Amino acid sequence: MNSSPQASPSGSDRGAASDIAEHARPTTAESIISLRGVRKTYFRGKEPIHVLQDLDLEVPVGGYEALMGPSGSGKSTLLNLIAGLDRPSAGSLLVAGADLGAMSDSQLARWRANTIGFIFQAYNLMPVLTAVENVELPLLLTKLSASERKRRAQTALRIVGLEDRMHHYPRQLSGGQEQRVAIARAIVNDPQVLVADEPTGDLDRQSADEILTLLERMNRELHKTIIMVTHDPAAAERAHITRRLNKGQLI
């Protein structure tokens, strides 16, 4: 979150940052995500399964884009590539100035932690932790003090409108509130890009609309670039651009 001051990097943090920077390329003012000729192929035994084929995609800084398409069209695979959870079989993949295909697993893990916020259909909250403790989890991998971690987690919960639910456990929250906690957890590290995989899939219409309004705020007020996979036309309408995938190709 832009409102949270960044801690001065320690020597090990600076080393990790420079390690990742080796694979960085200049990011233009226009584009934060750039795919060129990207392919993704899996193998079932010796049989190749071509999930994505020769994809080209440009997403501007501050964009809010929805990916739609039938099941098996490659939407989640594309989202995982952009988020650095998977690697392309061929092609060029640049996100936030980093060449993801050239990074080691450890470099990619550090890059994800600093650059990407994840929002899923399943909230993936720890049931034995309170809302603020769940939000704080990504910060445990940083050099921040315990008091600073708590402060940032509280700030994130205030941003999503759950200041009065900080010490509630997931079982004490509605589905919409749980997803708000998950969004707070996604933004607590101040990522540049939010990737959302069916973020309203388990919610009723009213709760879904509230989450979509919150995502719009993340985009408009916090300037987060958002890529959202959805089957819900009402969700896709909230995005600036809707892209459709079919049989591994953008149409």
C-alpha beads as a LAMMPS data file, in Angstrom:
LAMMPS data file: protein, C-alpha beads

251 atoms
250 bonds

1 atom types
1 bond types

-500.0 500.0 xlo xhi
-500.0 500.0 ylo yhi
-500.0 500.0 zlo zhi

Masses

1 110.0

Atoms # bond

1 1 1 0.000 0.000 0.000
2 1 1 1.347 3.364 -0.954
3 1 1 0.446 4.723 2.481
4 1 1 2.830 2.304 4.212
5 1 1 6.437 3.415 4.524
6 1 1 8.943 0.926 3.210
7 1 1 11.596 -0.379 5.578
8 1 1 15.213 0.241 4.657
9 1 1 16.577 -2.923 3.046
10 1 1 19.112 -4.963 4.953
11 1 1 22.250 -6.241 3.287
12 1 1 20.597 -9.580 2.479
13 1 1 17.537 -7.777 1.101
14 1 1 19.727 -5.595 -1.117
15 1 1 21.509 -8.699 -2.351
16 1 1 18.233 -10.378 -3.223
17 1 1 16.995 -7.245 -4.956
18 1 1 20.125 -6.937 -7.082
19 1 1 19.932 -10.656 -7.860
20 1 1 16.432 -10.198 -9.274
21 1 1 17.444 -6.949 -10.983
22 1 1 19.860 -8.885 -13.168
23 1 1 16.817 -10.148 -15.058
24 1 1 14.976 -6.845 -15.127
25 1 1 14.333 -4.868 -18.277
26 1 1 13.034 -1.308 -18.517
27 1 1 9.281 -1.056 -17.967
28 1 1 7.606 1.458 -20.253
29 1 1 5.020 3.864 -18.936
30 1 1 2.486 2.105 -21.131
31 1 1 2.967 -1.577 -20.311
32 1 1 3.486 -3.595 -17.135
33 1 1 2.736 -7.035 -18.651
34 1 1 4.086 -8.058 -22.039
35 1 1 3.766 -11.512 -23.621
36 1 1 5.209 -12.330 -27.028
37 1 1 4.624 -15.678 -28.726
38 1 1 3.973 -17.422 -25.416
39 1 1 3.204 -21.123 -25.526
40 1 1 2.456 -23.565 -22.728
41 1 1 2.550 -27.286 -23.361
42 1 1 2.020 -30.101 -20.883
43 1 1 2.614 -33.777 -21.529
44 1 1 0.308 -36.684 -20.799
45 1 1 2.837 -39.440 -21.084
46 1 1 4.417 -38.676 -24.460
47 1 1 1.332 -36.892 -25.773
48 1 1 1.693 -33.075 -25.838
49 1 1 -1.239 -31.003 -24.593
50 1 1 -1.023 -27.500 -26.058
51 1 1 -2.745 -25.275 -23.498
52 1 1 -1.604 -21.865 -24.788
53 1 1 -0.486 -21.181 -28.332
54 1 1 1.499 -18.171 -29.569
55 1 1 -0.110 -15.637 -27.241
56 1 1 0.656 -11.939 -27.544
57 1 1 -0.638 -9.688 -24.784
58 1 1 0.064 -6.172 -23.536
59 1 1 -1.462 -4.849 -20.303
60 1 1 -0.929 -1.174 -19.405
61 1 1 0.201 0.047 -16.028
62 1 1 -2.930 0.498 -13.921
63 1 1 -5.036 -1.670 -16.233
64 1 1 -7.965 -3.768 -15.034
65 1 1 -8.587 -6.688 -17.370
66 1 1 -10.893 -9.693 -17.265
67 1 1 -10.154 -13.054 -18.877
68 1 1 -13.161 -15.102 -19.948
69 1 1 -13.620 -18.324 -21.856
70 1 1 -14.885 -21.895 -21.527
71 1 1 -13.373 -24.333 -19.056
72 1 1 -10.087 -25.671 -20.365
73 1 1 -9.441 -22.633 -22.558
74 1 1 -6.232 -21.741 -20.692
75 1 1 -7.407 -18.842 -18.513
76 1 1 -5.926 -20.052 -15.225
77 1 1 -2.760 -21.217 -16.988
78 1 1 -2.281 -17.724 -18.406
79 1 1 -2.921 -16.188 -14.990
80 1 1 -0.356 -18.529 -13.395
81 1 1 2.243 -17.550 -16.001
82 1 1 1.689 -13.835 -15.377
83 1 1 1.948 -14.437 -11.619
84 1 1 5.192 -16.394 -11.930
85 1 1 3.620 -19.595 -10.592
86 1 1 4.439 -21.413 -13.829
87 1 1 6.847 -20.962 -16.716
88 1 1 6.123 -20.696 -20.439
89 1 1 7.273 -23.476 -22.749
90 1 1 8.266 -20.863 -25.336
91 1 1 8.050 -17.128 -25.917
92 1 1 8.856 -13.969 -23.982
93 1 1 7.139 -13.055 -20.694
94 1 1 7.913 -9.713 -19.036
95 1 1 6.048 -8.571 -15.930
96 1 1 6.875 -5.386 -14.001
97 1 1 10.180 -5.158 -15.845
98 1 1 11.309 -8.703 -15.010
99 1 1 12.024 -11.437 -17.561
100 1 1 10.319 -14.332 -15.779
101 1 1 11.693 -16.976 -18.084
102 1 1 15.291 -16.078 -17.172
103 1 1 14.891 -16.277 -13.389
104 1 1 15.766 -19.148 -11.076
105 1 1 13.114 -20.634 -8.800
106 1 1 14.439 -18.729 -5.773
107 1 1 14.613 -15.441 -7.702
108 1 1 11.084 -16.008 -8.982
109 1 1 9.822 -16.678 -5.444
110 1 1 11.317 -13.401 -4.175
111 1 1 9.927 -11.536 -7.171
112 1 1 6.414 -12.926 -6.536
113 1 1 6.559 -11.908 -2.887
114 1 1 7.406 -8.320 -3.826
115 1 1 5.363 -7.867 -6.995
116 1 1 2.218 -10.033 -7.054
117 1 1 -0.871 -10.149 -4.837
118 1 1 -3.027 -13.272 -5.093
119 1 1 -6.825 -13.464 -4.723
120 1 1 -8.518 -16.828 -5.243
121 1 1 -12.044 -18.224 -5.262
122 1 1 -11.175 -20.179 -2.120
123 1 1 -10.163 -17.648 0.501
124 1 1 -7.342 -19.867 1.854
125 1 1 -7.476 -18.325 5.315
126 1 1 -5.934 -20.107 8.288
127 1 1 -8.872 -21.009 10.563
128 1 1 -6.798 -20.799 13.763
129 1 1 -5.643 -17.241 13.034
130 1 1 -7.589 -14.003 13.414
131 1 1 -8.211 -11.715 10.460
132 1 1 -5.248 -9.482 11.291
133 1 1 -2.983 -12.503 11.814
134 1 1 -4.027 -13.930 8.433
135 1 1 -3.255 -10.632 6.720
136 1 1 0.122 -10.447 8.452
137 1 1 1.258 -13.851 7.126
138 1 1 3.055 -12.604 3.958
139 1 1 5.008 -10.119 6.078
140 1 1 6.563 -12.884 8.184
141 1 1 9.023 -13.442 5.331
142 1 1 10.255 -9.841 5.546
143 1 1 12.683 -8.088 7.898
144 1 1 9.925 -5.894 9.342
145 1 1 9.516 -5.695 13.104
146 1 1 6.513 -7.322 14.738
147 1 1 4.967 -3.936 15.484
148 1 1 5.398 -2.756 11.881
149 1 1 3.913 -6.005 10.525
150 1 1 0.880 -5.566 12.761
151 1 1 0.483 -1.916 11.772
152 1 1 0.546 -2.734 8.061
153 1 1 -1.925 -5.601 8.496
154 1 1 -4.284 -3.294 10.384
155 1 1 -3.968 -0.661 7.650
156 1 1 -4.827 -3.236 4.981
157 1 1 -7.923 -4.320 6.896
158 1 1 -9.018 -0.704 7.268
159 1 1 -8.690 -0.236 3.507
160 1 1 -11.058 -3.175 2.847
161 1 1 -13.536 -1.980 5.474
162 1 1 -12.906 -4.586 8.177
163 1 1 -11.398 -2.467 10.920
164 1 1 -14.042 -3.769 13.337
165 1 1 -13.359 -7.444 12.462
166 1 1 -9.597 -7.524 12.995
167 1 1 -9.715 -10.006 15.861
168 1 1 -12.443 -12.254 14.447
169 1 1 -11.636 -15.754 13.238
170 1 1 -12.686 -16.882 9.733
171 1 1 -15.573 -18.947 11.179
172 1 1 -16.966 -15.712 12.625
173 1 1 -17.019 -13.962 9.240
174 1 1 -19.344 -14.129 6.247
175 1 1 -18.040 -15.294 2.878
176 1 1 -17.801 -11.735 1.644
177 1 1 -15.874 -10.703 4.749
178 1 1 -13.495 -13.641 4.345
179 1 1 -12.782 -12.551 0.783
180 1 1 -12.123 -9.021 2.048
181 1 1 -9.558 -10.458 4.463
182 1 1 -7.998 -12.323 1.532
183 1 1 -7.820 -9.076 -0.459
184 1 1 -6.225 -7.290 2.509
185 1 1 -3.641 -10.087 2.656
186 1 1 -3.031 -9.675 -1.095
187 1 1 -2.279 -5.937 -0.812
188 1 1 -0.382 -5.864 2.490
189 1 1 2.994 -6.127 0.683
190 1 1 2.031 -3.302 -1.704
191 1 1 2.265 -5.411 -4.888
192 1 1 2.204 -3.849 -8.339
193 1 1 -0.093 -6.503 -9.824
194 1 1 -3.149 -8.269 -8.383
195 1 1 -4.136 -11.572 -9.975
196 1 1 -7.651 -12.763 -9.146
197 1 1 -8.923 -16.232 -10.088
198 1 1 -12.736 -16.313 -9.857
199 1 1 -12.717 -13.964 -6.831
200 1 1 -16.542 -13.890 -6.617
201 1 1 -17.211 -17.506 -7.565
202 1 1 -18.346 -18.601 -4.084
203 1 1 -20.339 -15.474 -3.222
204 1 1 -23.972 -14.428 -3.520
205 1 1 -24.744 -11.541 -5.861
206 1 1 -24.715 -8.815 -3.196
207 1 1 -21.432 -9.975 -1.669
208 1 1 -19.945 -10.420 -5.151
209 1 1 -20.876 -6.867 -6.105
210 1 1 -19.289 -5.546 -2.912
211 1 1 -16.039 -7.396 -3.689
212 1 1 -16.052 -6.104 -7.274
213 1 1 -16.548 -2.553 -6.011
214 1 1 -13.599 -3.076 -3.669
215 1 1 -11.428 -4.297 -6.559
216 1 1 -12.387 -1.190 -8.518
217 1 1 -11.164 0.890 -5.571
218 1 1 -7.883 -1.055 -5.464
219 1 1 -7.409 -0.207 -9.134
220 1 1 -8.561 3.408 -9.005
221 1 1 -7.233 4.578 -5.638
222 1 1 -4.212 2.342 -5.040
223 1 1 -3.308 2.107 -8.751
224 1 1 -3.045 -1.676 -8.744
225 1 1 -2.953 -3.438 -12.104
226 1 1 -5.564 -6.212 -11.935
227 1 1 -5.896 -9.351 -14.056
228 1 1 -9.075 -11.300 -13.213
229 1 1 -10.259 -14.672 -14.479
230 1 1 -14.031 -14.957 -14.274
231 1 1 -17.045 -16.784 -15.699
232 1 1 -19.350 -14.024 -14.416
233 1 1 -20.358 -11.438 -17.070
234 1 1 -21.298 -8.992 -14.290
235 1 1 -17.749 -9.245 -12.932
236 1 1 -16.194 -8.834 -16.376
237 1 1 -18.223 -5.662 -16.938
238 1 1 -16.343 -3.997 -14.082
239 1 1 -13.009 -4.412 -15.882
240 1 1 -11.654 -1.891 -18.368
241 1 1 -11.068 -4.610 -20.964
242 1 1 -12.459 -8.130 -21.351
243 1 1 -10.337 -10.633 -23.248
244 1 1 -11.607 -14.050 -24.340
245 1 1 -9.612 -17.231 -24.573
246 1 1 -10.626 -20.228 -26.645
247 1 1 -8.515 -23.332 -27.194
248 1 1 -5.424 -21.576 -25.928
249 1 1 -5.721 -18.500 -28.119
250 1 1 -6.936 -14.963 -27.501
251 1 1 -9.898 -14.129 -29.743

Bonds

1 1 1 2
2 1 2 3
3 1 3 4
4 1 4 5
5 1 5 6
6 1 6 7
7 1 7 8
8 1 8 9
9 1 9 10
10 1 10 11
11 1 11 12
12 1 12 13
13 1 13 14
14 1 14 15
15 1 15 16
16 1 16 17
17 1 17 18
18 1 18 19
19 1 19 20
20 1 20 21
21 1 21 22
22 1 22 23
23 1 23 24
24 1 24 25
25 1 25 26
26 1 26 27
27 1 27 28
28 1 28 29
29 1 29 30
30 1 30 31
31 1 31 32
32 1 32 33
33 1 33 34
34 1 34 35
35 1 35 36
36 1 36 37
37 1 37 38
38 1 38 39
39 1 39 40
40 1 40 41
41 1 41 42
42 1 42 43
43 1 43 44
44 1 44 45
45 1 45 46
46 1 46 47
47 1 47 48
48 1 48 49
49 1 49 50
50 1 50 51
51 1 51 52
52 1 52 53
53 1 53 54
54 1 54 55
55 1 55 56
56 1 56 57
57 1 57 58
58 1 58 59
59 1 59 60
60 1 60 61
61 1 61 62
62 1 62 63
63 1 63 64
64 1 64 65
65 1 65 66
66 1 66 67
67 1 67 68
68 1 68 69
69 1 69 70
70 1 70 71
71 1 71 72
72 1 72 73
73 1 73 74
74 1 74 75
75 1 75 76
76 1 76 77
77 1 77 78
78 1 78 79
79 1 79 80
80 1 80 81
81 1 81 82
82 1 82 83
83 1 83 84
84 1 84 85
85 1 85 86
86 1 86 87
87 1 87 88
88 1 88 89
89 1 89 90
90 1 90 91
91 1 91 92
92 1 92 93
93 1 93 94
94 1 94 95
95 1 95 96
96 1 96 97
97 1 97 98
98 1 98 99
99 1 99 100
100 1 100 101
101 1 101 102
102 1 102 103
103 1 103 104
104 1 104 105
105 1 105 106
106 1 106 107
107 1 107 108
108 1 108 109
109 1 109 110
110 1 110 111
111 1 111 112
112 1 112 113
113 1 113 114
114 1 114 115
115 1 115 116
116 1 116 117
117 1 117 118
118 1 118 119
119 1 119 120
120 1 120 121
121 1 121 122
122 1 122 123
123 1 123 124
124 1 124 125
125 1 125 126
126 1 126 127
127 1 127 128
128 1 128 129
129 1 129 130
130 1 130 131
131 1 131 132
132 1 132 133
133 1 133 134
134 1 134 135
135 1 135 136
136 1 136 137
137 1 137 138
138 1 138 139
139 1 139 140
140 1 140 141
141 1 141 142
142 1 142 143
143 1 143 144
144 1 144 145
145 1 145 146
146 1 146 147
147 1 147 148
148 1 148 149
149 1 149 150
150 1 150 151
151 1 151 152
152 1 152 153
153 1 153 154
154 1 154 155
155 1 155 156
156 1 156 157
157 1 157 158
158 1 158 159
159 1 159 160
160 1 160 161
161 1 161 162
162 1 162 163
163 1 163 164
164 1 164 165
165 1 165 166
166 1 166 167
167 1 167 168
168 1 168 169
169 1 169 170
170 1 170 171
171 1 171 172
172 1 172 173
173 1 173 174
174 1 174 175
175 1 175 176
176 1 176 177
177 1 177 178
178 1 178 179
179 1 179 180
180 1 180 181
181 1 181 182
182 1 182 183
183 1 183 184
184 1 184 185
185 1 185 186
186 1 186 187
187 1 187 188
188 1 188 189
189 1 189 190
190 1 190 191
191 1 191 192
192 1 192 193
193 1 193 194
194 1 194 195
195 1 195 196
196 1 196 197
197 1 197 198
198 1 198 199
199 1 199 200
200 1 200 201
201 1 201 202
202 1 202 203
203 1 203 204
204 1 204 205
205 1 205 206
206 1 206 207
207 1 207 208
208 1 208 209
209 1 209 210
210 1 210 211
211 1 211 212
212 1 212 213
213 1 213 214
214 1 214 215
215 1 215 216
216 1 216 217
217 1 217 218
218 1 218 219
219 1 219 220
220 1 220 221
221 1 221 222
222 1 222 223
223 1 223 224
224 1 224 225
225 1 225 226
226 1 226 227
227 1 227 228
228 1 228 229
229 1 229 230
230 1 230 231
231 1 231 232
232 1 232 233
233 1 233 234
234 1 234 235
235 1 235 236
236 1 236 237
237 1 237 238
238 1 238 239
239 1 239 240
240 1 240 241
241 1 241 242
242 1 242 243
243 1 243 244
244 1 244 245
245 1 245 246
246 1 246 247
247 1 247 248
248 1 248 249
249 1 249 250
250 1 250 251
